[in-house]
Amino acid sequence: MKTLLALAIMLLGFSSASAQTEQAPILEKEIKYKDWTYKSVRDDKTINLREFANNKKLVMVVYFAPWCPNWKHEAPFAQKLYEKYKANGFDVIGVGEYDTVAAMKTHLDQFKITFPAVYESDAREAKQKTPHYEYRKAVGDARGWGSPWNIFLEPAKLTKKGDVLTEKTFIVNGELIEAETEKFVREKLGLPAEEKKTAKTTSQTIEACEPEKKAVSFVKP
């Protein structure tokens, strides 16, 4: 009985560790990121990325699956960045993946996301068939679903025509690290550094971004 209890504790500890938020650093990578034109989640209008980025200083494109806990953890921060810096030439656009458009729209409404959002796929069966998947593979993202996945574009450095927008830029293979991202965005926008604030460190865990897997519970023998 003691052996079974010890095993259960070990498994719970492993489960907790694997359920941590998937934060990742901002890295500059070589990536042939292509221009796209996708339909808006909220209506039938289309948005072209090159046109969207025109006359802006920095654009963050975030790929997300609406059911993914890791994205739900990042979503409020992405919205905060958008609201805080949109007047300074910063913009955010979401690219929905691996769920129905109706589910994406409901998700945006629930999380009060006001930045534009389009969709690249509308079914989980498309997991390994999207440009999103190919981009992630190209920059070493080994996660199962890759939600969220962030890429930063500097419009002044984008090509003016052709399929490829850029061949080198900054990406995040996971959730944004808030302090690092704030610093990065401000630098790219030409804003002075913010004063550092002392904040309490909290431990936060969420379930892994794997919709097929069911949580396992243990009962003390």
C-alpha positions as CSV (number, residue, x, y, z in Angstrom):
1,M,0.0,0.0,0.0
2,K,2.9,2.4,0.8
3,T,4.4,1.6,-2.6
4,L,1.2,2.4,-4.4
5,L,0.8,5.7,-2.4
6,A,4.4,6.7,-3.2
7,L,3.8,5.9,-6.9
8,A,0.7,8.0,-6.9
9,I,2.5,11.0,-5.3
10,M,5.3,10.7,-7.9
11,L,2.8,10.6,-10.8
12,L,0.9,13.6,-9.4
13,G,4.2,15.5,-9.1
14,F,5.1,14.7,-12.7
15,S,1.6,15.8,-13.8
16,S,1.9,19.1,-12.0
17,A,5.3,19.8,-13.5
18,S,4.1,19.1,-17.0
19,A,1.1,21.3,-16.5
20,Q,3.2,24.5,-16.0
21,T,2.6,27.4,-18.3
22,E,4.6,27.0,-21.5
23,Q,6.5,30.2,-21.4
24,A,9.3,30.7,-23.9
25,P,11.8,33.5,-24.7
26,I,11.8,35.8,-27.6
27,L,14.3,34.5,-30.2
28,E,15.5,35.9,-33.5
29,K,15.2,33.1,-36.1
30,E,15.7,32.6,-39.8
31,I,12.2,31.9,-41.1
32,K,10.6,32.4,-44.5
33,Y,7.4,33.8,-43.2
34,K,4.9,34.4,-46.0
35,D,2.2,37.0,-46.6
36,W,-1.4,35.7,-46.2
37,T,-5.0,36.8,-46.7
38,Y,-7.4,35.1,-44.3
39,K,-11.1,35.5,-43.4
40,S,-12.0,37.4,-40.2
41,V,-13.4,35.3,-37.4
42,R,-16.0,38.0,-36.7
43,D,-17.3,38.4,-40.2
44,D,-16.7,37.4,-43.8
45,K,-14.3,40.2,-44.6
46,T,-10.7,39.3,-45.4
47,I,-7.5,40.7,-44.0
48,N,-4.2,40.8,-45.8
49,L,-1.2,40.8,-43.5
50,R,1.1,43.0,-45.6
51,E,-1.7,45.7,-45.8
52,F,-2.5,45.3,-42.1
53,A,1.1,45.9,-41.2
54,N,1.5,49.0,-43.4
55,N,2.4,52.2,-41.5
56,K,2.9,50.4,-38.2
57,K,6.1,50.0,-36.2
58,L,5.6,46.5,-34.8
59,V,3.0,43.8,-35.4
60,M,2.5,40.7,-33.2
61,V,0.9,37.8,-35.0
62,V,-0.4,35.2,-32.5
63,Y,-1.6,31.7,-33.5
64,F,-4.0,30.2,-31.1
65,A,-6.4,27.4,-30.5
66,P,-9.5,28.6,-28.6
67,W,-9.7,25.5,-26.4
68,C,-6.0,25.6,-25.4
69,P,-5.4,26.5,-21.7
70,N,-1.9,27.8,-22.5
71,W,-3.4,30.3,-24.9
72,K,-6.1,31.3,-22.5
73,H,-3.3,32.1,-20.0
74,E,-1.7,34.4,-22.5
75,A,-4.8,36.0,-24.0
76,P,-5.3,38.7,-21.3
77,F,-1.7,39.8,-21.6
78,A,-1.9,40.0,-25.4
79,Q,-5.0,42.1,-25.1
80,K,-3.3,44.3,-22.5
81,L,-0.3,44.9,-24.9
82,Y,-2.7,45.8,-27.7
83,E,-4.6,48.3,-25.6
84,K,-1.4,49.8,-24.0
85,Y,0.6,50.3,-27.2
86,K,-1.7,50.6,-30.1
87,A,-1.4,54.4,-30.1
88,N,2.4,54.0,-30.4
89,G,2.4,52.0,-33.6
90,F,1.9,48.5,-32.2
91,D,-0.7,46.1,-33.4
92,V,-1.8,42.5,-32.7
93,I,-3.6,40.1,-34.9
94,G,-4.7,36.6,-34.0
95,V,-4.8,33.6,-36.3
96,G,-7.3,30.9,-35.1
97,E,-6.5,27.2,-35.5
98,Y,-7.9,23.8,-35.0
99,D,-11.5,24.5,-34.0
100,T,-14.7,25.8,-35.5
101,V,-15.1,29.5,-36.4
102,A,-18.1,29.7,-34.1
103,A,-15.9,28.4,-31.2
104,M,-13.3,31.0,-32.0
105,K,-15.8,33.8,-32.0
106,T,-17.3,32.7,-28.7
107,H,-13.8,32.5,-27.2
108,L,-12.9,36.1,-28.4
109,D,-16.1,37.4,-26.9
110,Q,-15.6,35.6,-23.6
111,F,-12.1,36.9,-23.2
112,K,-13.0,40.4,-24.4
113,I,-10.4,40.3,-27.2
114,T,-10.8,43.4,-29.3
115,F,-7.8,43.1,-31.6
116,P,-8.5,41.6,-35.1
117,A,-8.6,37.8,-35.5
118,V,-8.6,35.7,-38.6
119,Y,-8.6,31.9,-39.1
120,E,-6.2,29.6,-40.9
121,S,-7.9,26.3,-40.1
122,D,-11.3,25.3,-38.7
123,A,-10.8,21.6,-37.6
124,R,-8.4,19.7,-35.3
125,E,-7.7,17.3,-38.2
126,A,-5.7,20.1,-39.8
127,K,-3.0,19.9,-37.1
128,Q,-0.1,18.9,-39.4
129,K,-1.4,20.5,-42.6
130,T,-1.2,24.2,-41.8
131,P,1.6,26.8,-42.5
132,H,1.5,27.3,-38.7
133,Y,2.7,23.8,-38.3
134,E,5.5,24.2,-40.9
135,Y,6.7,27.4,-39.3
136,R,6.9,25.9,-35.9
137,K,8.9,22.9,-37.2
138,A,11.3,25.3,-39.0
139,V,12.1,27.2,-35.7
140,G,12.4,24.1,-33.4
141,D,9.0,24.2,-31.7
142,A,8.5,20.6,-30.6
143,R,5.1,21.1,-28.8
144,G,2.1,19.1,-29.8
145,W,-0.2,21.8,-30.9
146,G,1.8,25.0,-30.7
147,S,-0.8,27.2,-29.1
148,P,0.0,30.0,-28.6
149,W,2.8,30.7,-31.1
150,N,3.9,34.3,-31.5
151,I,5.8,36.0,-34.3
152,F,6.8,39.7,-34.3
153,L,7.0,41.6,-37.6
154,E,8.7,45.0,-38.1
155,P,6.8,46.5,-41.1
156,A,9.7,48.8,-42.1
157,K,11.8,45.6,-42.8
158,L,9.1,43.6,-44.6
159,T,9.3,43.1,-48.4
160,K,7.1,45.4,-50.4
161,K,5.9,42.6,-52.7
162,G,6.2,38.8,-53.3
163,D,5.1,35.8,-51.2
164,V,7.7,36.0,-48.5
165,L,7.4,38.9,-46.1
166,T,10.6,38.3,-44.2
167,E,13.4,35.7,-43.9
168,K,14.5,36.6,-40.4
169,T,12.5,37.9,-37.4
170,F,11.6,37.3,-33.8
171,I,9.5,34.4,-32.6
172,V,8.2,32.9,-29.4
173,N,7.7,29.1,-29.3
174,G,5.1,29.3,-26.4
175,E,3.6,31.8,-24.1
176,L,5.0,35.3,-23.8
177,I,7.1,36.1,-20.8
178,E,5.5,39.4,-19.7
179,A,8.5,41.4,-18.4
180,E,10.6,40.4,-21.4
181,T,7.9,41.1,-23.9
182,E,7.1,44.6,-22.4
183,K,10.8,45.5,-22.7
184,F,11.1,44.2,-26.2
185,V,7.9,46.0,-27.4
186,R,9.0,49.3,-25.9
187,E,12.4,49.1,-27.4
188,K,11.0,48.4,-30.9
189,L,8.6,51.3,-30.5
190,G,11.3,53.6,-29.4
191,L,9.8,54.1,-25.9
192,P,11.9,54.5,-22.7
193,A,12.1,51.6,-20.3
194,E,9.4,51.5,-17.7
195,E,10.3,51.7,-14.0
196,K,10.6,48.4,-12.4
197,K,7.8,47.4,-10.0
198,T,8.2,44.9,-7.2
199,A,5.7,42.1,-7.8
200,K,4.9,39.1,-5.8
201,T,6.0,35.8,-7.3
202,T,3.2,33.4,-7.6
203,S,3.2,29.8,-8.8
204,Q,0.5,29.1,-11.4
205,T,-0.3,25.9,-13.2
206,I,-2.7,25.0,-15.9
207,E,-3.6,21.9,-17.8
208,A,-1.6,21.0,-20.8
209,C,-2.6,22.0,-24.2
210,E,-3.6,18.5,-25.3
211,P,-7.4,18.2,-26.0
212,E,-7.4,14.4,-26.5
213,K,-5.9,13.5,-23.2
214,K,-8.1,13.2,-20.1
215,A,-6.9,14.1,-16.7
216,V,-6.1,11.2,-14.4
217,S,-7.2,11.2,-10.8
218,F,-5.8,9.2,-8.0
219,V,-7.7,7.9,-5.0
220,K,-5.7,7.2,-1.8
221,P,-5.8,3.5,-1.1
